[in-house]
Amino acid sequence: MESIVKMPNLKEKNDGSKKTFLGKPLSFKNLCNRYKCSWSKGQIKPNNFLRFFRWATIRLRDHDIQKGQEVEIEIDWEKRYKIMKLHFAAEIILELMYQNYHFPEKIGANITSEKARIDFYWDGKISETFPLLEKKAKELINADMEIKCEFDDQENQRRYWEIKDFGKVSCGGTHIRRTGEIKGIKLKRNNIGGGKERIEIYLT
């Protein structure tokens, strides 16, 4: 898909709380076709705002803007924050699986604002792990531990998260700052067949 807006680097330290940033539209024709706005001579004439990707809005302060002009992009914070919490809940569950069940092979994962999932090759019912996973995750969440996010290779934009006495994991995503932000989780099993099991993670 053609890039519409030149995104800034959103993977800097402590960027998870950003609610607005600046970007530069690259292709107005694509943008107009997608969002049914008027298009004329390299200009876009929207109403008040345009929906942008899954979690952001482009707010245009001027009646007309030119290609490459800087615009303000406002993040759909409620949706983004849910994704951030589910992302880190999944990180916790995955790390607990590795620590307590001999590093099972992960074969897939996905996160939306409604739930997260992690897929494994697994012999049997993966729900048999849930009492231990939920107990240990609850302890970590209730302890409201600090989540440290740093670069281990800033030149190549490689980052990690770390919780003292729990784990240190390479991950380039945006993260919450403390485990207590998650509040609570519920796990659900989904048997996807062929020796594959899915853990679905929900916020409570």
C-alpha positions as CSV (number, residue, x, y, z in Angstrom):
1,M,0.0,0.0,0.0
2,E,1.3,3.5,-0.9
3,S,2.3,5.5,2.1
4,I,0.0,8.4,2.8
5,V,1.7,10.3,5.6
6,K,5.4,10.4,6.4
7,M,5.2,9.1,10.0
8,P,7.7,10.4,12.6
9,N,9.7,8.0,14.6
10,L,7.2,6.7,17.2
11,K,9.7,4.3,18.7
12,E,11.6,6.8,20.9
13,K,11.9,6.3,24.6
14,N,8.7,6.9,26.6
15,D,6.7,7.6,23.4
16,G,3.7,5.6,24.5
17,S,2.0,8.6,26.1
18,K,2.1,10.7,22.9
19,K,-1.4,11.8,21.9
20,T,-0.5,14.0,18.9
21,F,2.4,14.3,16.5
22,L,3.2,15.9,13.2
23,G,3.4,14.2,9.8
24,K,3.5,15.2,6.1
25,P,1.0,13.8,3.6
26,L,2.8,12.2,0.6
27,S,-0.1,11.2,-1.6
28,F,-3.3,13.2,-1.5
29,K,-5.0,11.4,-4.4
30,N,-4.7,8.1,-2.5
31,L,-5.9,9.8,0.6
32,C,-8.9,11.4,-1.1
33,N,-9.9,8.2,-2.9
34,R,-9.9,6.3,0.3
35,Y,-11.8,8.8,2.4
36,K,-13.9,10.3,-0.4
37,C,-12.6,13.9,-0.1
38,S,-12.4,16.4,-2.9
39,W,-9.1,16.4,-4.8
40,S,-7.8,19.2,-7.1
41,K,-4.3,20.2,-8.2
42,G,-2.4,18.5,-5.4
43,Q,-4.7,19.9,-2.7
44,I,-7.1,18.2,-0.3
45,K,-10.3,19.9,0.9
46,P,-11.7,17.8,3.8
47,N,-14.4,18.8,6.2
48,N,-13.1,18.8,9.7
49,F,-11.0,15.7,10.0
50,L,-10.1,12.4,8.4
51,R,-9.9,9.0,9.9
52,F,-6.3,7.8,9.7
53,F,-5.3,4.1,10.0
54,R,-6.7,2.3,13.1
55,W,-5.8,4.7,15.8
56,A,-5.2,8.2,14.6
57,T,-7.0,11.2,13.0
58,I,-5.5,13.8,10.7
59,R,-6.7,17.3,11.7
60,L,-6.3,19.9,9.1
61,R,-6.2,23.4,10.4
62,D,-6.2,25.1,7.0
63,H,-8.9,25.0,4.3
64,D,-6.3,23.7,1.7
65,I,-3.0,22.0,2.3
66,Q,-0.2,21.1,-0.1
67,K,1.6,17.9,-0.6
68,G,4.4,17.7,2.0
69,Q,2.8,20.3,4.2
70,E,3.0,19.4,7.9
71,V,-0.3,18.4,9.5
72,E,-1.2,17.5,13.1
73,I,-2.2,13.9,13.6
74,E,-4.2,13.1,16.7
75,I,-4.1,9.6,18.2
76,D,-7.3,7.8,19.1
77,W,-6.0,7.5,22.6
78,E,-8.7,5.2,24.0
79,K,-8.1,2.6,21.3
80,R,-4.3,2.9,21.3
81,Y,-4.1,2.6,25.1
82,K,-6.2,-0.6,25.0
83,I,-3.8,-2.0,22.4
84,M,-0.8,-1.0,24.5
85,K,-2.2,-2.8,27.6
86,L,-3.2,-5.9,25.7
87,H,0.3,-5.9,24.0
88,F,2.0,-5.9,27.4
89,A,-0.4,-8.4,28.8
90,A,0.5,-10.7,25.9
91,E,4.2,-10.0,26.6
92,I,3.7,-11.1,30.2
93,I,1.9,-14.3,29.3
94,L,4.4,-15.2,26.6
95,E,7.3,-14.7,29.1
96,L,5.5,-16.8,31.7
97,M,5.0,-19.6,29.2
98,Y,8.7,-19.6,28.3
99,Q,9.7,-19.5,32.0
100,N,7.4,-22.2,33.2
101,Y,6.8,-24.5,30.2
102,H,10.3,-25.0,28.6
103,F,10.0,-22.4,25.8
104,P,7.1,-23.8,23.7
105,E,7.3,-22.8,20.0
106,K,5.3,-19.7,19.3
107,I,3.8,-19.8,15.8
108,G,1.7,-16.7,15.7
109,A,0.3,-13.7,17.5
110,N,-2.0,-10.7,17.0
111,I,-3.3,-7.7,19.0
112,T,-6.4,-5.6,18.5
113,S,-8.2,-3.2,20.8
114,E,-10.5,-6.1,21.9
115,K,-8.1,-8.9,22.6
116,A,-4.6,-10.3,22.1
117,R,-3.7,-13.9,21.0
118,I,-0.6,-16.1,21.0
119,D,-0.5,-19.4,19.1
120,F,1.7,-22.3,20.0
121,Y,2.5,-25.8,18.9
122,W,1.1,-27.6,22.0
123,D,0.3,-31.2,22.9
124,G,-2.9,-31.3,24.9
125,K,-5.1,-28.5,26.2
126,I,-3.2,-25.3,26.7
127,S,-5.9,-24.2,29.2
128,E,-4.3,-26.5,31.7
129,T,-1.6,-23.8,32.1
130,F,-4.1,-21.0,32.8
131,P,-4.3,-21.3,36.6
132,L,-0.6,-20.8,36.9
133,L,-0.4,-18.1,34.2
134,E,-3.3,-16.1,35.7
135,K,-1.9,-16.4,39.2
136,K,1.5,-15.2,38.3
137,A,0.3,-12.5,35.9
138,K,-2.1,-11.2,38.7
139,E,0.8,-11.1,41.1
140,L,2.9,-9.1,38.6
141,I,0.1,-6.7,37.8
142,N,-0.9,-6.1,41.4
143,A,2.8,-5.4,42.3
144,D,2.6,-2.4,39.8
145,M,6.1,-3.0,38.7
146,E,8.0,-0.4,36.6
147,I,8.5,-1.4,32.9
148,K,11.8,-0.1,31.8
149,C,12.1,0.5,28.0
150,E,15.5,1.4,26.5
151,F,17.5,1.0,23.4
152,D,20.2,-1.7,23.3
153,D,21.2,-0.6,19.8
154,Q,20.0,2.9,19.1
155,E,21.6,3.1,15.6
156,N,19.4,0.2,14.4
157,Q,16.4,1.2,16.6
158,R,16.5,-2.0,18.6
159,R,14.7,-1.7,21.9
160,Y,13.8,-3.9,24.9
161,W,11.6,-3.9,27.9
162,E,12.6,-5.0,31.3
163,I,10.9,-5.7,34.6
164,K,13.3,-6.2,37.5
165,D,13.5,-9.8,38.7
166,F,11.0,-10.9,36.0
167,G,12.5,-10.6,32.5
168,K,14.2,-8.6,29.8
169,V,12.8,-9.0,26.3
170,S,13.7,-7.4,22.9
171,C,10.6,-5.6,21.6
172,G,10.2,-2.5,19.4
173,G,6.6,-1.8,20.3
174,T,5.2,1.0,22.5
175,H,4.7,-0.1,26.1
176,I,2.8,1.0,29.1
177,R,5.0,2.3,32.0
178,R,3.8,0.1,34.9
179,T,2.3,-3.4,35.1
180,G,-0.6,-2.1,37.2
181,E,-2.0,-0.2,34.2
182,I,-3.3,-3.5,32.9
183,K,-5.6,-3.9,35.9
184,G,-6.7,-7.5,35.2
185,I,-6.8,-10.1,32.5
186,K,-8.8,-13.2,31.5
187,L,-7.4,-16.1,29.4
188,K,-9.4,-18.2,27.0
189,R,-8.4,-21.3,25.1
190,N,-9.0,-21.7,21.3
191,N,-8.1,-25.1,19.7
192,I,-7.1,-24.2,16.2
193,G,-6.3,-27.8,15.2
194,G,-3.2,-29.6,13.9
195,G,-1.5,-29.7,17.3
196,K,-1.9,-25.9,17.6
197,E,-3.4,-24.1,20.6
198,R,-4.3,-20.5,21.0
199,I,-4.3,-18.4,24.2
200,E,-6.7,-15.4,23.9
201,I,-6.1,-12.6,26.3
202,Y,-8.8,-10.1,27.4
203,L,-8.7,-7.1,29.7
204,T,-11.1,-7.3,32.7
